[in-house]
Amino acid sequence: MPVDGRVSMLNRGTTAEEVAALLRETIMDGRLKPGEQLREEGLSAQFDVSRRTVRDALGILARERIVRHYRHKGSRVVLFTEADIHDLYRVRKTLESSAAALAATLTDAQLQRLTEAFDQLAEATTSGRAQAIVQRDLEFHQAVVGLIGSTRVDDFFADIAVEMRFALSILETTYRESTHRPAEALDEHRAICQAFVRRDAAEAGRLVQEHAESNERLLVDVVASTDITALAR
């Protein structure tokens, strides 16, 4: 199990949330691969916690849609299907396009929050730390959605944020964007941010659509080429 070396972080009395947090990060950084099996008994022994705690932790990750129970195969890290990717990005494009449509009416305070999110992404890009870049990338897009000004929409996006982070992590693991084209990737986000700052609804709408569709195509290619034999084991 690829979480060796981190089990010492856990103590007796560990909660399901703590186990879930450790497993979540191990999934995000690629040490637990899509399709990899998560055996309650093995995790219980490794973390020195009850199987009930492990079961509850897996339930948390299942609700976040990064772990899935496959019939006759048990709990595994999710293997996205093409339908999963299209559905996830349909939501993202709908929300970000809705935010772009409001660009002309945004306040300076709203735009400042978006600019700060971009600055944090730029700082992470400079650091070269892949998972920090993925997290700041997600937070930038959360900030875009936040321009809608709806707590219900924010809560809805938060519900899919872990799944979206996993998708971005898969892209990073596969294409190493932070290594091979960090400047170009950052420029795409800069252009989106600047279009909002100019309050140019048409340009903001075009750019968020293009950016999302580009990522969607890459992820569909990843899914199409993924070895699904893991589920046969």
N, C-alpha and C positions, 0 to 999 in steps of 0.2 A: 504494500500500500504506500503511495507516494507521500504520505504525511509524516514519515519517519523524521525524527529530529525535532518535531514540534509538539509531540505529545506531552512533553514536560511542562508545557504551558498550562495544562489542565490539572486540576486538583480534585480531590474527593469533594463531592457536593457540586460538581460541575453541572450546570443546567443544560437543557436541550439547546437553548439559544447559543451558548458558548460552543458547543459541539458543532452546531449548524454554522456558526461564524467561521470556525476553523475549516470545515469542509468547503464552505462557500469560497474562501480565498484560495484553497487548493484547487478548486475547479477553475476559478478565474485565471490563475497563473499557469494553467495547463498541465499541472502535475497529475490531475485526474482528468482523463480524456473523455470526450463524448462517447457514450456507449459503455464506459467502464462500470463494472458491477460494484455495488456498495452492499457488502454483506453485514448484516446486523451483528452476527456473532463475532466476526473478525474485528469490527470497529469497536464493539463493546470491550473486547480483550485489550485492544491497542490503547484505547483511551481510559481504560479502567473505570468504566461507567456501566450502568445497567443497560440491558438491551432495550428497556422501555425508554431510557433517555435517548439512545441512538434512534429508536423508532420515531420518537417525537421530533428529533432533529431532522430526520429525513422527511418528516411530514412538513416541517417548516420550509425546507428547500423544494418540496413538491408544490407547495402553494405558491412559491416564487417561480415555479415552472423551469427550474434548472435541474431538477431530479424528477424522474418519471418512473412509475411502476409499470413494467412491461409484463403482460400476461405470461405466466409460467417462467419468467426470467428474473423476477424480483426487481428491486430498485436499482436504477442505473442513472449515471449522468445522462442528461437528455441528448439525444441525437436529433437535431432539428431536421424536419422535412422541408421540402420546398414550400409546401403550403404554410408551414409555421413561419417561414421567413417572409412570405408575401403578406401574411396576416399581420405580423409584427410591424412591418414597414408601412402597411396601409394605415395603421393607427398613427404611427409617427408622422407620416406625410400629411394626414388629415389635420392633426393638431398643430404642426409647425406651419402649415399653410394658413390655418385659421389665425395664428399669431401674426403672420406676414400681412394678412389682409387688414390688420389693425395698425400697421406701421405708422400711418399718417397721424394717428391720434395718440401715440405713446407719449408719456411724460418724460421729462429729463431724468427723474428718479428711476423710472423703469429702464431706460436706456443705460443709465449708469450701472445698474445691476448686471445687465447683459455685457457691458464693456468689462466689468470686473471679472466675470466668468471667462471671457476671452483672455484677459491678461493672465489668469491662473492657468489656462490651457497653454498659453505661450511659455510661461515659466516652466511648466511640466515638460513641454517639448524640449526646452533647453537642457533640462536635466537628463533627458534620454532614458528615463525609467519608464518602461513600457506600460506597466500597470497604472502608474500615476497618470500617464497620458490618457489611457482608456478611461479612468475615473473622471478626469477633468473634461474630456470630450463629452462624456455623458452629462456632466453637470452643465456644460455649455448648452446642450440641447434641452435640458430641463429649464434653463434660464429662458431659452426661446419660448418654450411652451408656457412658462410663467408670465410672459407678456400678455397672455390672454386675460389675466387678472381674475381667474376663477379658482377658488380653493378646491372645488370639486374636480376640476380638470387637473389641478396639481396633484391631488390625491390619486386620481386615476393613473396619471403618468408615473407616480411613485410606485404604484402597484406593478407596473411592467418594467420598472427601472432595472431590477436585478437581471431579468431576462434580456433586456437590451444591453446591459453591461456584458453579459455572457456572449451575446452576438458580436459585440465590438471586440471582446477578448479573442474570440475565434478568428476574426479578421486580422488582429494584430499577430496572433500566433502563426497564421498562415502566410500573410503577406509582409509581415515585419515592416509595416508602414513607417513606424517610428525610426527605423534604421535606414530604410531605402529612400523614403521620400518625406522626411519630416517637414521640410520647408513648404513643399507643395500642399501637404495635408493641412498645415497651419494656414496657408494662404486661402484655402477654401473657406475655413472658418472665419478668417479675417474679412473676406469679401461679404459673407453673410452678415457679420456684425456691422460692417460699414454701411450696408444697404439699409439696415434697421436704423442706424444712427442718422442717416440722411432722410429717414422716414419715407423711403421709396418702396411702397408696398409691392409694386409690380416686380421690381428687381429682387427684393427679398423673397418673394414667393417663388420666382424662377430659381433662385440659388438654393433655397432649402429643398425644393423638389429635385434638382439635379444632384445635389449632394446625397440625398437619401437614396435616389434611384441608383447612383453609382455603387453605394455600399450594398444595396439590395442585390444588384447583379453579381457582385463579388461573392456575397454569401451564398447565393443560389449555386454559383459555380463550385464553392466549397462543399455544399451539401451534396451536389450531384456526383462529386468525386470521392465522397467519404466512403471508407470501407465499412459496410454495415455488418460484416461477419462477426463483430463483437457481440451482437445480440444472439448469435447462434451458439455461443459458448455458455 
